[in-house]
Amino acid sequence: MANASLIILLSSFLLLLLLVFPVSGQLRQGFYKNTCPNVESLVRSAVQKKFQQTFVTAPATLRLFFHDCFVRGCDASVMLASSNGQSEKDHPDDISLAGDGFDTVIKAKAAVDSDSRCTNKVSCADILALATRDVVALAGGPSYSVELGRKDGRISTKASVQHKLPHPDFSLDQLNTMFASHGLTQTDMIALSGAHTIGFSHCSRFFNRIYRFSQQNRIDPTLNTTYALQLRQMCPTRVDPRVAINMDPTTPQTFDNAYFQNLQKGMGLFTSDQALFTDARSRPIVNQFAASNAAFGSAFVSAMTKLGRVGVMTGNQGEIRRDCSRVN
């Protein structure tokens, strides 16, 4: 009798823990099979149409997902707009998020809601996760199953972004510390950095590396000299701030392992990119991914799945937004 009471007590305690601390296990593949069975094909069709209009759809959507998950978790809070300029996307670290990423989710949401079975049943957070998978595949990267069941957040503040996103000048230690805070390993971090294979940036983000690195070296010595001079041509001292530079100068519109091969040649655009090869602790993984596109793809899928679980709201938490840019 005492044992039975103990089991009941432990079961109640575990249930309470699950209610208080929801786990990512509540995300699952096929979450919408009874409520919106065509959700994946509806999203994929909308994303493909957008991708055919502009390649920027791919890096913009991928970056949007990353920036969303690292601030308040994967809850589409990055998409919320505010009338006073105080939402996440108004922060300097988010202001450069390309509009094509937002537009991809908005168009995919409209496509999903156009199916009467699906109207207001699929969260913006889940649509962003699916759209991200689809743009990676469309750019030549791996396709993968996406866990679903996220709810949309109701809070988005400019202040919450501060110190939550990696910066171009980060060291390996700084990168590892930030990613570890979300349950991501060094290998996960390196694999996710590989998304820069289709990324682009603006000259201001690496200007110091090519013009005024230090008193001794105008150009960062870890940067390939020929590449640095090419960057100087593309980024003269009075460059238009809107000029975009590909982060992978060899295959900028293909999601592949060329990013890692570039690091081996000193052609990482950011200090934080090149640090992955310069630092002996992370170099073996860079070399592994540079040698095998399959190894990179497999690690990327694993890391994206883990990233998609960060800080999610499920069940009765959050909401399913009717308009991704504002709370219900």
C-alpha positions in Angstrom: 0.0 0.0 0.0 2.8 2.3 0.9 4.5 1.5 -2.4 1.3 2.3 -4.3 1.0 5.6 -2.6 4.6 6.4 -3.4 4.1 5.6 -7.1 1.0 7.8 -7.2 2.9 10.6 -5.5 5.9 10.3 -7.9 3.6 10.2 -10.9 1.8 13.3 -9.7 5.2 15.1 -9.2 6.4 14.1 -12.7 3.1 15.3 -14.2 3.5 18.6 -12.3 7.1 18.9 -13.7 5.9 18.4 -17.2 3.2 21.1 -16.8 5.6 23.6 -15.3 8.6 22.8 -17.5 7.2 21.7 -20.9 9.7 19.7 -22.9 10.7 19.7 -26.6 9.3 16.1 -26.7 5.9 17.7 -27.2 7.1 18.7 -30.7 6.5 15.8 -33.1 6.5 15.0 -36.8 3.0 14.8 -38.2 1.6 17.1 -35.6 -1.0 18.5 -38.0 -2.0 15.2 -39.7 -5.6 15.5 -38.4 -6.0 19.2 -38.5 -4.0 20.3 -41.6 -2.7 17.2 -43.4 -1.4 19.2 -46.4 0.6 21.8 -44.4 4.0 20.7 -45.7 3.0 20.7 -49.3 1.2 24.1 -48.9 4.2 25.7 -47.3 6.7 24.1 -49.8 4.7 25.3 -52.8 4.6 28.9 -51.5 8.3 28.8 -50.6 9.2 27.4 -54.0 7.3 30.2 -55.8 9.0 32.9 -53.7 12.5 31.2 -54.2 11.9 31.3 -58.0 11.4 35.1 -57.7 14.6 35.7 -55.8 17.4 33.5 -54.4 17.7 35.9 -51.4 14.6 33.9 -50.1 17.0 31.1 -49.0 19.5 33.0 -46.8 16.9 35.4 -45.6 14.6 32.7 -44.3 17.4 30.7 -42.8 18.8 33.7 -40.9 15.3 34.7 -39.7 14.8 31.3 -38.2 18.2 31.4 -36.4 17.6 34.9 -35.1 14.1 33.9 -33.9 15.3 30.8 -32.0 18.2 32.5 -30.2 16.0 35.2 -28.7 13.1 34.0 -26.6 13.1 30.6 -28.4 11.5 29.5 -31.7 8.2 31.3 -31.2 8.1 33.7 -34.3 8.5 36.6 -31.9 11.0 38.1 -34.4 8.1 38.6 -36.8 6.1 40.8 -34.5 6.0 44.5 -35.4 5.5 47.4 -33.0 4.2 50.9 -33.5 7.0 52.4 -31.3 10.0 50.6 -32.8 10.6 48.5 -29.7 10.2 45.0 -31.1 12.9 42.4 -31.6 13.3 43.2 -35.3 14.0 46.9 -34.4 17.3 45.9 -32.6 20.5 46.8 -34.5 21.3 43.0 -34.6 18.0 42.3 -36.4 17.5 45.4 -38.5 19.5 43.9 -41.3 17.2 40.8 -41.5 16.2 40.8 -45.2 12.5 41.5 -45.9 12.4 38.4 -48.2 12.6 36.2 -45.1 9.5 37.8 -43.5 7.7 37.8 -46.9 8.4 34.1 -47.3 6.6 33.3 -44.0 3.7 35.7 -44.7 3.1 34.1 -48.1 3.4 30.6 -46.8 1.0 31.5 -43.9 -1.5 32.8 -46.5 -1.2 29.6 -48.5 -1.9 27.5 -45.4 -4.8 29.6 -44.3 -6.4 29.4 -47.8 -7.2 25.7 -47.1 -10.4 25.8 -45.0 -9.2 22.8 -43.0 -6.0 24.7 -42.0 -7.3 28.3 -41.3 -5.8 29.6 -38.1 -4.6 26.1 -37.1 -0.9 26.3 -37.9 1.5 28.6 -36.0 3.8 31.1 -37.6 6.6 29.5 -35.7 6.0 26.1 -37.3 5.6 27.7 -40.8 9.0 29.4 -40.3 10.6 26.1 -39.3 9.1 24.4 -42.4 10.0 27.2 -44.7 13.6 27.1 -43.4 13.9 23.4 -44.2 12.4 24.0 -47.7 14.8 26.9 -48.6 17.8 24.8 -47.6 16.7 21.9 -49.8 15.9 24.3 -52.7 19.4 25.7 -52.5 20.9 22.2 -52.8 21.2 21.3 -49.2 19.7 18.4 -47.3 16.0 18.0 -46.8 14.9 16.7 -43.4 11.8 16.0 -41.3 10.7 18.9 -39.1 9.2 18.5 -35.7 6.0 20.6 -35.3 3.7 21.8 -32.5 5.2 25.2 -31.6 3.0 28.0 -30.5 3.6 31.7 -31.3 4.9 34.0 -28.6 3.0 37.1 -27.6 6.1 39.1 -26.4 8.8 40.8 -28.6 11.1 43.4 -27.2 14.1 45.2 -28.6 15.9 44.8 -25.2 15.6 41.0 -25.3 17.9 40.8 -28.3 20.8 42.4 -26.5 23.8 40.0 -26.2 21.8 37.1 -27.5 23.2 36.8 -31.1 26.7 36.0 -32.2 28.8 38.9 -33.6 31.3 38.8 -36.5 34.2 39.4 -34.2 33.4 36.5 -31.8 36.2 34.1 -30.7 35.6 30.3 -30.6 35.1 30.5 -26.8 32.4 33.2 -27.2 30.7 31.2 -29.9 30.8 28.0 -27.8 29.4 29.8 -24.7 26.5 31.3 -26.5 25.5 28.1 -28.4 26.0 26.0 -25.2 23.4 28.2 -23.5 20.9 26.7 -25.9 22.0 23.1 -25.5 24.1 23.2 -28.7 27.6 21.6 -28.9 30.7 22.9 -30.6 30.0 20.5 -33.5 26.4 21.9 -33.8 27.8 25.4 -33.8 30.3 24.7 -36.6 27.6 22.9 -38.6 25.1 25.8 -38.2 27.9 28.3 -39.1 28.0 26.4 -42.4 24.7 28.1 -43.3 27.0 31.0 -44.3 27.6 29.0 -47.5 24.6 30.9 -48.9 24.8 33.9 -46.7 25.7 37.5 -47.5 26.8 40.5 -45.5 27.5 44.2 -45.7 31.0 45.7 -45.8 30.6 47.3 -42.3 30.5 43.9 -40.7 34.1 43.1 -41.7 35.5 46.5 -42.6 38.2 46.5 -39.9 39.5 43.1 -41.1 40.5 44.5 -44.4 41.5 48.2 -43.6 42.4 48.7 -39.9 42.9 45.4 -38.2 45.7 46.6 -35.9 48.6 49.1 -35.8 51.0 46.3 -37.0 48.6 44.8 -39.6 46.1 46.8 -41.7 44.8 43.4 -43.0 43.9 40.6 -40.6 46.8 38.1 -40.9 44.4 35.2 -40.7 42.7 36.5 -43.9 43.9 35.3 -47.3 45.8 38.3 -48.8 44.4 37.9 -52.3 40.9 37.5 -50.9 41.4 40.6 -48.7 42.4 42.7 -51.7 39.3 41.4 -53.6 37.2 42.4 -50.7 38.8 45.9 -50.7 37.7 46.3 -54.4 34.2 45.3 -53.5 34.2 47.4 -50.4 36.0 50.7 -51.0 36.3 53.0 -48.0 33.2 55.0 -48.9 31.1 52.0 -50.0 27.3 52.2 -50.2 26.2 50.5 -47.0 23.6 48.5 -49.0 26.2 46.7 -51.0 26.0 42.9 -50.2 29.0 40.6 -50.2 28.6 36.8 -50.6 30.0 34.9 -47.6 31.0 32.0 -49.8 32.8 33.5 -52.8 33.1 30.2 -54.7 29.5 28.7 -54.7 27.4 31.5 -53.2 24.0 30.1 -54.4 24.6 26.5 -53.5 24.2 25.0 -50.0 27.3 22.9 -49.8 30.5 22.4 -47.9 32.5 25.0 -49.9 32.3 27.3 -46.8 34.6 25.0 -44.9 36.9 24.5 -47.8 37.2 28.3 -47.9 38.1 28.5 -44.3 41.0 26.2 -45.0 42.3 28.8 -47.5 41.8 31.8 -45.1 38.7 32.9 -46.9 36.2 33.2 -44.0 34.5 36.5 -44.2 34.0 37.2 -40.5 36.6 36.8 -37.7 34.1 34.3 -36.2 34.1 32.3 -39.4 37.9 32.1 -39.7 38.3 31.3 -36.0 36.7 27.9 -36.6 39.8 26.9 -38.6 42.4 29.1 -36.9 41.6 27.6 -33.5 43.1 24.1 -33.2 40.1 22.9 -31.0 37.6 23.3 -33.8 39.8 22.8 -36.9 39.3 18.9 -37.0 35.6 19.4 -37.5 36.1 22.1 -40.2 38.5 19.7 -42.0 35.9 16.8 -41.7 33.1 18.9 -43.2 35.4 20.3 -45.9 36.3 16.8 -46.9 32.7 15.5 -46.9 29.6 17.3 -47.9 27.6 14.3 -46.6 29.2 14.7 -43.1 28.3 18.4 -43.1 24.8 17.7 -44.3 24.2 15.1 -41.6 25.6 17.3 -38.8 23.6 20.3 -40.1 20.3 18.4 -40.0 21.0 17.2 -36.4 21.9 20.8 -35.3 18.8 22.3 -37.0 16.6 19.8 -35.3 18.1 20.7 -31.9 17.9 24.4 -32.7 14.2 24.0 -33.6 13.5 22.8 -30.0 15.0 25.8 -28.3 12.7 27.6 -25.9 9.5 26.4 -27.7 6.0 26.9 -26.3 3.6 24.1 -26.8 0.2 23.0 -25.6 -1.7 25.7 -23.9 1.2 28.2 -24.0 1.3 31.0 -26.5 -1.2 31.2 -29.4 -1.6 30.6 -33.1 -1.4 34.1 -34.7 -3.9 35.0 -37.4 -1.4 37.6 -38.6 2.3 36.7 -38.1 3.2 40.4 -37.6 0.9 41.0 -34.6 -0.6 39.2 -31.6 -4.3 38.1 -31.8 
